[in-house]
Amino acid sequence: MNRLTQLALSDEGFVFDPLTGESFTVNPTGLTILRGLKADRSLESIGREISDQFEALPEETERDITDFIHHLRTYHLL
């Protein structure tokens, strides 16, 4: 099972991993990405939401998503 699906997310960006007991915080962009991934949405769909919500350029959005996913993989959450 994907560990990402088991993460608990708060509206404030607090993230709890029940498998390890670890917690961390993410910014609003990270929270949007995590929620989108947990909902099994496409990266393109998540990118559009971030662009709309935060008035970000598509190039910035794509880079932010790529960087965030890299961190999730580093911590074995993906």
Residue, then its C-alpha position, 0 to 999 in steps of 0.5 A: m500500500n502507498r504510504l501517502t494514502q495513510l497520511a493524515l493532513s490538517d487544514e493548517g498543513f500539519v502532516f502525520d504519518p501513522l506508520t512511523g509516528e513522524s509529523f511535519t508541516v507543509n506550506p499551502t502549495g505542498l498541502t494542495i499537492l498532497r491532497g491531490l496525490k491522495a485523491d489520485r488526481s493527475l499531476e496536470s490537474i494538481g498543477r492547474e489547481i495550484s496555478d489558479q489558487f496561487e496565481a503561479l505561472p505553469e513553469e513555476t507550478e511544474r517545478d514546485i510539483t517536481d521538487f515536492i515529489h522528489h522530497l516525498r520519494t526521498y522520505h519513502l512516502l511515494 
